[in-house]
Amino acid sequence: MLEVYFANMMADVLGEKGVSINQIEALRERINEAHQQIKDRKWNELAFLDLVSQDIEQIKVMAKEIRETSENFLFLGMGGAAMGPRAILNALSQMHNVRNKPRIFIFDNADPIILKNIMNNIDLSKTTINIVSKSGNTSETVAAFMILWEKMSRELGKVEAAKRIILTCSINCTTHQLVKTYGFKTLEIPEKVVGRFSVLSASGLLLSEVAGIDSLELLQGARDILERCTRPELWENPVYLFSALLFIMCTEENRKINVLMPYADGLKSLSEWFCQLWAESLGKLGSGLTPYPSIGTKDQHSQLQLWMEGPEDKVVIFIKIKDYGDCFIIPKTFEEIDYFDYLIGQSMADICIAGQESTEYILTKDSKPNMSILIPTIDAYHIGQLFLFLEIATVVTGFLFGINPFNQPWVETGKTMIREMLEKHGNKEDKDLINELKNRNSCWKI
């Protein structure tokens, strides 16, 4: 079971730079209010909590068919639609395409070079394409699909091509209108589930099953952590303490940057997923916390200097792994160099754990706040726990700031502006402003 260790945030350990019990207790009423909102489902968007009990039989059947009929699985999505599935794949099926079929490709940008390279390296007649967009109108995703559909339908015919298309979206979205016309297969993202909270919906679970990762284990882990993270008592609820500590560090100690540092390369994409979740949910009305993805031990060698002697504006959150599984043991070699003796007989896991513990020690010794999320091992069960823990923490932290953690007005504005720039008859006022900015920039260049 996931555990949170927060001693290195407390005044008892850090002195005046730490948080006191009284400071945490002062938030009790606001935490209780947050708890009640979650318990009573005061926000429709809290529907993401119900995903832990969903029926995934249709997803499993669809994934089985894909594994049997396709050499490639091409996932099209942007932002929250793709970052969660990528996090699942990289955590639980590393180097998937080297060892397994179908090969999985994720196109989550508007980069034409990447799309061209993917299309040049897959046979569309042996490929299933999964288009994932909660809104169904994400320009980058729809544009890539239009290109692929034109090529695929020309090569296979529309009837056969349609058998290889799966739309994962809200049933009321624009793209869903294509289902009746072309006969595409569909999976639903519940209307009330916000895109960046949708990793445990069909958005992430179909890719999981295609990759041979058991979605039931992901959901079981999430279901078990949900019970712990909805307990009413502040000191018995790890997510409430996690959120309270980061809120206090931000508002009272001006530590507004949260470094998420897993000590496993496979969790790098999960760290990036967290960054979108944290930034898009909390960055509103002058409030917010800036997420900062990092990876141990690599970034220990590149970022620790900044954390120690740079601005006092960060909290480091380690993700620690207790058991890395079978590991290489360092052999008795290079005996002519005495300096390397200390490595002989150690495992690579020992090196990784020593790196994390040394960084934690250095930060704590110099009163730099840090805390740790410990998972026993990297498997589907505990990855499911991490996802839901961080999602609930995001909601609670948003409630503490007094903002709506579920909307994203400026992201929507960005989507609208892309559309207007591309439309022949877009908003004239916006187009004039954009042209003015372009002209201004062209005059100030070197």
N, C-alpha and C positions, 0 to 999 in steps of 0.2 A: 504493500500500500504506500502511496505517495506520502512523504512527510516533509514538514517545513521546519527548519532550524533558524531561529531568529535572535539568538543570544548576541550576535555581533552587531545588532541594531540597537541594543539597549544601553542605557546609561551605566548600568552595573559593570559593563565591559568596556565601553568606549569613553566613559566620563561625560563631560559636558556636551560632546557632539552626538551623544546617543539619546534615545527616547526613554522617557520615564514611564513607569506604570500609570502615574497620574495623568500623563498626556493621553495615553490609550484610553483610560477610564473616562476622560472628558469627552470622548467620541461615542460613548456607549449609547446615548439616546439616538444619535444619527445612525449608528449601526443597527439599532433596533428598528428604526424606520425603514432602512434598506432591507432588512430581513423581512419585514411585514410586506413590503412591496413585492418581494420575490415570492413569498408564501402565498399571497393573494393574487399573484399574476396580474398586478396592476398595469403592466405594460403588455400589450399584445405580443411584442417582440420577444418576450421571455419564453415564447414557444420553443426556442432552441433547447430548453431543458427537457422537453417532452420527446426529443429525438432518441433519447436513451432507451425508450420502450417501443420504438417503431417496429413494424413488420417488414423484414427485408427479404422475404421469399422471392419477390419479383426481381430484385437486384441480383440475388444468387443465381436464379435461372438465366437471366440475361448474361451474366458474367460467364457462366458455364458455356453458353452458346458461342460467346466471343472467343473463349479459349480454344474451342473446337474448330472454329471456322476462320479465324484470323491470324495472320502472322504479325500484324501491327495493330496497335490501339493508339489512335491520335486524339489527344485531349485538347480542346480549344476552350480557353477561358481567360479571364483577366482578374487581377486583384484577388479578393477573397475566394472567388470561384476556383482559382488554380493553386493558390499558395498552400491551402490546407492539404489538398490531394498530393501536391509535390512533397510536403512534409511527411506524409504517411509513406510514400514510396521511398524517399531517401532514408528514412529512419528504419524501415522494416524490410526493404528489399534492395539494399545497396548493390550497385553494378548489375541491376536487373537485366538490362539488355545484353550483357555479356553471357549470362547463364540461362536466361529464360525466354520463352515465347508465351504470348505475343510480346514483341518489343513494345515499349511504351514511350511515346513522345508527347511532351507537353508544350504547346505553343501559347504563351501567355504575354505576348507583347505585340507591337505593330511592326516589328523588325522584318522587312521583306527579305533580308539575306537569310535569316533563320528559316522562314517559311519556304523559301526556294530550296534550301539544303534539305529540309525534311522531305519535300515533294520529290526531290531528285533521288532520295534514298529509300523510298517505300513504294511498293506496288499497291496502288489504290484498289485493285480488284481483290486484294487479300487484306484490306484494312477496314477496321471499324472506326468511325469518327464519332466522338462524343462532344457535342456542343453544350457548354455549361454556362448559363447566364440567368441569374434569378430574374432580372428585368426583361431579358430577351432582346434588349436593344443596345447592347454594348458595341460601339462602332467597330472596334478592333476585332472582336470575336466574330461579329456578323460578316465583316469584310473578308476575313480569312475563310469563313464557311462558304461564302458566295464563290470565291475563287476555286475552292476544292470541289464544291458541288458541280460547278460548270464542267470541270475536267472529268470528274468521276462519272457524271451522268452521260457525258459524251462518249466515254470509253465503255461503260457498262450498260448504258440505257437507263432511263429514269426508274423503271420498276426494280431492277436489280440493285442499282445504286442506293435506292431508298432503304433497302434491307440492311444497309451498312451504316445507317445514320441513326443516332440516338440523341434526342433533344432532352436535356435536363434543365428544367426551368419552372417558373410559376405557370400554372395552367391559364392564367389570365394575361400572360405577357404577349407582346407583339409576335415573337417568333413562333409561338404555339399555333398561330393561325395557319402555319405551313403544314401542320399535321394532316388536316383533312384533305388538303390539295395533293400532297405527295405520299402520304402514308408512312411518314417517319415514325419510328418507335419513340416512346417518351418515358421519362421518369420525372417525378414531381419534386420540386423544392417547395415546401409548405409556404403559402403566401405570407405568413407572419414571421418567418425566419429570415433575418437579415443576412445578406450574402456573406459577410465576413464571419458570421456565426454558424455557417452552414456546413462546416467540414464533416460533421457526423450525420449529414443528410445523404441523399443519393449523390450529391455533388462529390463527396469523397469516397463513399462506400463502394460505388461501382468500380472505380479504379483500383481500390483496395482488393476487391474480389478478383478482378482480372489479373492482378499481380500475385494472386495466391495468398493474400493476407486475409485472415478470418475477421470479417466485420463484426461478428457476434462477440469476439474478444474485445475489440475496440469499444463496443457499446456496453459490455459488461463492466469494463474498467470505469467508463464514464458513469454508469449507473451506481457503482459502489462509491465513487468519490462524491457523487451528488448527495448521498445520505450524510456524509461527514460535513459537506460544505453548505448544508442548509440547516444545521443545528442552530438554535436560537442563542445559545450562550456564547458570548464573544470569545472567551478564553478556551472554548472547546472547538472552535471553528477555525481551521487553518486559513481559509480564504479571507475571513473577516479580519484576522490579525495581519495577514499579508497586505491587504488593501489599506488598513488603518495605518500601518507603519510607513508605507510609501506616501500616503496622503500627508502624514505628519512631517515626514522628511521634506516634502515639497513645500508645504505651506508655512512651516515654522523654521526649517533649516535651509530653505532655498536650494534644496537638492532636487532638481527638476529633470535630471537625466537618469534613466533606468537602464543599466547594462545587463542584458540577459546573456549569460555565458555558460552554455552547456559544455561539458568536457566529453564530447563525442562528436566526430565529424558528421555522423548520421543525423544529428539534431540541428545542424546549421539551418536547414530549411524551416524547421519548426521555430527557430529563433526569428527568422525573417517573417514568418506568418504572424508571430506575436507582435512584431513591429507594426504591421498594418492594423491589426486588431486594436492595439493600444493607442496608436496615433489617430486613427480615423474615429475612434469612439470617444476619446477624451479631449482632443484638441478643439475646444469650443469656448466662445465667449471669454477669451483671454485666459482660460484655464487649460490645464493639460500637463502631461508628462511626456518627455521625449524619449522614445525607445531607441536602443542602441544595440545592434546584434554583435555578438562576439563569440569566438570559439577558443576553448582551451585545448591544448597548451599553446597553440599557434599565436593567439593574440596576447598571451601572457608575455611573449617576446617582443610584441610590437606596440601594445597599448598600456602596459602596466606603468611605464614611466609617466605618461600623462595622468593616469589615475592617482599616482602618488604625489606628483609635484605640480600638476595642472590645477585648474579651477576646482574649488571644493563644491561641486555641483552634482555629484553622481552618487548613486547607490548601485552596487554590484550584486546581481542575483545569480548565484551559481546553480546550474543543474548538475547534480552529482549522480553518478551511477555506481551502485554498490558492487555489482558483479558484471564484468564484461564478457563472461564466458571463457571458452578456451583461448589462451593467449600464448604467443611465442615466449619461450624462456631464453634469456640472453646467454649464449654459450661462453665457455671458457676459451677465450681467444685474445689475440693481441697482448699476450702476457708480458711481452717485452716493454709495454708501457704501463707503469705502475698506476698512473692516474686513472685508468679505466677499471681498476679492480672492483670498485664499488658497484659497478653495473652487473657483474657476473652473477648469474643465478636469479636475477630479478626478471619479472615479466614486463611486457609492454604496458599491461594494466597497472603494475606497480609504478611505472614512470608517470602514467597519466594521473593516477591518484596523488602521487607525491607533488606533481605540478599544481593540482588544484589546492591541496592542503597548504603548500608553501605560499601560494598567492593569497589564500584566505588569511594565513598567519601574518603576512607582510601588511595587508590592508588593515587588519584588526589592530596590530601592534602600533600603527600610526593613526588609530582612531578614524579609519575610513569605513563608513557603514557598509555592511554586506550581510546577506543571508543566503540560505541554501534550500533548494528543493531537491530532495533525495528520492530517487526511484530505485527499486531493487535491481532491475535489469531493463534493457531496451527490448520490449516486446509489445504486441498489440494491446494487451490489457493495460499496461502502464502508460503507453502513448495516449490511449483513450482518456486516462485519468488526467494527464497533462493538458490535453486540449480543453476538457471541461473545467478544470481548475482555473486555467488562465482566462477562459471566457467569463466565468462567474466573477473572478477578481476584477475584470474589466468593468462589468456592470456595477458592482459594489463601489468601486473607486469613482465611477461616474456619478453615482448617487451621492457620494460624499462631497464631490465638487458641486453638486446641485445642477448638473447638466443632463441632457438626454443622451445616453451612451449609444443610442441605436440609429440616429440620423447621421447624415453626411452631406450637408447642404453644399459645401464647396466642391466636393467630388462630383455631385450632380451637376453643378455649374460647369465644371470642366468638361463633362460629357456633352452638355448642351452646346458649349462653345465649339467643340470639335465638329458637331453636326452643323452648326451655323457657318463655320468656316468652309465646310465642304458643300453646303447647299448653294444652288445658283441664286435662290431668292431668300437667303437668310436675313436675319435682323440687320437692317441697314446701319443702325447706330453702332452696333457692336462691330460690324465689318469696317466701318469708317475708323473706329478707335484702333482696331488691330492694324489697319494700314498706316495710321499715324505713328503707332509704335514701331512698325517696321521701318518707316522712313526716318524716324528719329535715331534708331539704332544704326542705320546705314551711314548716318553722318558722323557718328562717334565710334569709329573703328580705326584700327592701326593696320 
